[in-house]
């Protein structure tokens, strides 16, 4: 396999991951970003902890999707994340009215 073949493969995998994200983002309530991963989740519990003078974050995510191109199973029931780095949790806006695809009112 050439370097170009490998690069094309990785590009295709990233594009497929983006398309999957686009298809599933509407069923989740939160976006969670950590130093290492990006998650979608329906329940988020963020706890600030300290030990030996160090502050860290403990996250528990339920009903989650993990942005990871190399992960075969991106949907997970529960995720526990412990990190000393910043954590961003954002609640996604929900549309009050969803229009059906293919109808007279196109998006």
Secondary structure, 3 states (H helix, E strand, C coil): CCHHHHHHHHHHHHHHHHHHHHHHHHHCCEEEECCCCEEEEEEEEEEEEEECCEEEEEEEEEEEEEECCCCCCCEEEEEEEEECCCCEEEECCCCCCCCCCCCCCCC
